Amino acid sequence: MEGWNGVSLNLKLKPRCMIFPLTIQVYEPCANVKELLAKQERPAAARLTPVRAMLLLLLYQYRAMGEHASEFAAEKLSYFLQKAGETQLKLEFTKGYYGPYSGKVRHVLYALNGHYLKGFEQKSAKPFEPLEVVVERSEEVMEYIRTTLNSNEKSHLDKVLNLIKGFESPYGLELLATVDFLINETGNSDPHSLAA
């Protein structure tokens, strides 16, 4: 009784709601839905690269501190990776409502979706909507970082890990990134003039 025939037969054999007259119809998913479901496990598209591995490690760390991974967190962590010297991202950050924003990190998240994280199937998650990092893959990511990243990449990652200590919340990341962005945009680090 596998597949949709088995579901249909199971519903006919075991009606669940006999108190009220009720008709339940279960439809087999259309081709678009089947395609979407198939994409949720796409190991080929989710191959690790140094930048993807670094971002995943930062998201694992973020989750370990009790916060949810999200597009927002990934944007800020990518901002810090790039500020730490990582050149592979090639992101252009502009002034956004919640600090510096590129809008391109979602493509990295989409590529990782289904294998290393879940919840970004259609690139339609809201910025603060929780994404599930697949913790079972963390050792694979750690091994990739240990064996593949060069010393510069590891240095960039360490800089970000040290920088975000104590700021592992959405507000903390926003504050840290916004202040850094303002200082770099204005060339001024005086707190009174930045607040104006």
C-alpha positions as CSV (number, residue, x, y, z in Angstrom):
1,M,0.0,0.0,0.0
2,E,2.7,2.5,-1.0
3,G,2.1,5.8,-2.8
4,W,-1.2,7.6,-3.3
5,N,-3.2,4.4,-4.0
6,G,-2.3,3.2,-0.5
7,V,-3.3,6.5,1.0
8,S,-6.6,6.4,-0.8
9,L,-7.3,2.8,0.2
10,N,-6.3,3.5,3.9
11,L,-8.8,6.4,4.0
12,K,-11.6,4.2,2.6
13,L,-10.9,1.4,5.0
14,K,-10.5,3.5,8.2
15,P,-12.9,6.5,8.2
16,R,-11.9,8.8,11.1
17,C,-14.9,11.1,11.5
18,M,-18.2,9.3,11.7
19,I,-20.0,11.7,14.1
20,F,-20.8,14.3,11.5
21,P,-21.6,13.7,7.8
22,L,-18.2,14.6,6.3
23,T,-16.5,14.0,3.0
24,I,-12.8,14.2,2.9
25,Q,-10.9,14.3,-0.4
26,V,-7.2,13.9,-0.6
27,Y,-5.6,14.9,-3.8
28,E,-2.3,13.7,-5.1
29,P,0.2,16.7,-5.3
30,C,0.5,18.3,-8.7
31,A,3.8,18.2,-10.6
32,N,4.9,21.6,-9.1
33,V,4.4,20.4,-5.5
34,K,6.2,17.2,-6.3
35,E,9.1,19.1,-7.8
36,L,9.2,21.4,-4.7
37,L,9.3,18.4,-2.4
38,A,12.0,16.8,-4.4
39,K,14.2,19.9,-4.1
40,Q,14.1,19.6,-0.3
41,E,16.8,16.9,-0.5
42,R,19.3,18.2,-3.1
43,P,22.8,17.2,-2.0
44,A,24.3,18.2,-5.4
45,A,23.1,21.8,-5.1
46,A,24.1,22.0,-1.5
47,R,27.8,21.2,-2.0
48,L,30.0,23.0,0.5
49,T,32.3,25.8,-0.5
50,P,34.5,27.7,1.9
51,V,32.0,30.6,2.3
52,R,29.0,28.2,2.7
53,A,30.8,26.3,5.3
54,M,31.8,29.4,7.2
55,L,28.3,30.8,7.1
56,L,26.9,27.4,8.3
57,L,29.3,27.2,11.2
58,L,28.3,30.8,12.2
59,L,24.6,29.8,12.0
60,Y,25.3,26.6,14.1
61,Q,27.1,28.8,16.6
62,Y,24.2,31.3,16.6
63,R,21.7,28.4,17.2
64,A,23.9,27.0,20.0
65,M,23.5,30.3,21.8
66,G,19.7,29.8,21.8
67,E,18.8,31.9,18.8
68,H,17.0,30.9,15.6
69,A,18.9,30.9,12.3
70,S,17.2,33.3,9.9
71,E,17.8,35.2,6.7
72,F,18.4,38.3,8.9
73,A,21.1,36.5,10.9
74,A,22.7,35.1,7.8
75,E,22.8,38.7,6.3
76,K,24.5,40.1,9.3
77,L,26.9,37.2,9.7
78,S,27.8,37.5,6.0
79,Y,28.4,41.2,6.5
80,F,30.9,40.4,9.2
81,L,32.6,37.7,7.2
82,Q,33.1,40.2,4.4
83,K,34.3,42.9,6.8
84,A,36.7,40.4,8.2
85,G,38.3,40.1,4.8
86,E,36.4,37.3,3.1
87,T,36.4,38.2,-0.6
88,Q,34.4,35.2,-2.0
89,L,31.1,36.7,-1.0
90,K,31.2,39.7,-3.3
91,L,28.2,41.2,-1.6
92,E,27.3,44.9,-1.8
93,F,25.7,46.0,1.4
94,T,23.5,49.1,1.4
95,K,21.6,50.9,4.2
96,G,18.6,48.8,5.1
97,Y,15.7,49.1,7.6
98,Y,17.6,46.8,10.0
99,G,21.2,47.9,9.2
100,P,23.4,46.8,6.3
101,Y,21.6,44.6,3.8
102,S,22.7,42.9,0.5
103,G,19.6,40.9,-0.5
104,K,22.0,38.3,-2.1
105,V,22.5,36.0,1.0
106,R,19.2,34.4,0.2
107,H,20.8,32.7,-2.8
108,V,23.4,31.1,-0.5
109,L,20.6,30.0,1.9
110,Y,18.6,28.6,-1.0
111,A,21.5,26.6,-2.2
112,L,22.0,25.1,1.3
113,N,18.3,24.4,1.8
114,G,17.2,20.8,2.0
115,H,20.6,19.5,3.0
116,Y,22.1,21.8,5.6
117,L,19.1,23.8,6.5
118,K,15.3,23.8,6.0
119,G,12.6,26.4,5.6
120,F,13.9,28.3,2.6
121,E,12.4,26.1,-0.2
122,Q,11.0,29.0,-2.3
123,K,13.2,31.9,-1.1
124,S,10.0,33.3,0.4
125,A,10.9,33.2,4.1
126,K,10.6,36.5,5.9
127,P,13.9,38.0,7.3
128,F,13.2,37.0,10.9
129,E,11.4,33.7,10.1
130,P,13.2,30.8,11.8
131,L,15.2,28.5,9.6
132,E,16.1,25.0,10.8
133,V,19.8,24.3,10.6
134,V,20.3,20.5,10.2
135,V,22.4,19.8,13.2
136,E,23.1,16.2,12.0
137,R,25.3,17.8,9.3
138,S,27.4,19.9,11.6
139,E,30.2,17.4,11.9
140,E,30.4,17.3,8.1
141,V,30.7,21.1,8.0
142,M,33.3,21.1,10.8
143,E,35.4,18.5,8.9
144,Y,35.2,20.6,5.8
145,I,36.4,23.6,7.7
146,R,39.3,21.7,9.3
147,T,40.5,20.1,6.0
148,T,39.6,22.6,3.3
149,L,39.7,26.1,4.6
150,N,43.1,27.9,4.2
151,S,44.7,29.8,7.0
152,N,43.2,33.2,5.8
153,E,39.7,31.8,5.6
154,K,40.1,30.3,9.1
155,S,41.4,33.7,10.3
156,H,38.3,35.5,8.9
157,L,36.0,33.0,10.5
158,D,37.8,33.3,13.9
159,K,37.5,37.1,13.7
160,V,33.7,36.9,13.2
161,L,33.3,34.3,16.0
162,N,35.2,36.6,18.4
163,L,33.4,39.7,17.2
164,I,29.9,38.4,17.8
165,K,30.6,37.0,21.3
166,G,28.0,38.7,23.5
167,F,26.0,39.9,20.5
168,E,24.4,36.5,19.5
169,S,20.8,37.8,19.2
170,P,19.0,39.6,16.4
171,Y,19.2,42.9,18.2
172,G,22.8,42.4,19.1
173,L,23.8,41.6,15.5
174,E,21.7,44.5,14.2
175,L,23.4,46.9,16.6
176,L,26.9,45.7,15.9
177,A,26.4,45.7,12.1
178,T,24.6,49.1,12.0
179,V,27.2,50.9,14.1
180,D,30.0,49.4,12.0
181,F,28.2,50.4,8.8
182,L,27.6,53.9,10.0
183,I,31.2,54.4,11.1
184,N,32.4,53.2,7.7
185,E,29.8,55.3,5.8
186,T,30.4,58.5,7.7
187,G,34.0,58.0,8.6
188,N,33.1,59.2,12.1
189,S,33.1,57.1,15.2
190,D,31.8,59.8,17.6
191,P,28.7,58.3,19.2
192,H,26.9,61.7,19.5
193,S,27.2,62.5,15.9
194,L,26.2,58.9,14.8
195,A,23.0,59.2,16.9
196,A,22.0,62.5,15.2
